[in-house]
């Protein structure tokens, strides 16, 4: 996956729920967010994150916690943080 993302030559990659931010330094132009882990670049949840749109959003096991309403809100928020031509993989 690292090679796939880097081969896209993204100017911006958002790792939602990055945990220990293990892709930092491996994926180019990556910003990791996580509401519970100090290793994140920004300690914030997707619901409270406001920024310019990203080309690629990674949600590797992070948008599956909570009830259906919570997950729907998180998915809706993702639509506001990626560019129109963005690549989205869950």
Secondary structure, 3 states (H helix, E strand, C coil): CHHHHHHCCCCCEEEECCCCCCCECCECCEEEECCCCCCCCECCCHHHCCCCCEEEEECCCCCCCCCHHHHHHHHHHHCCCEEEEEEEEC
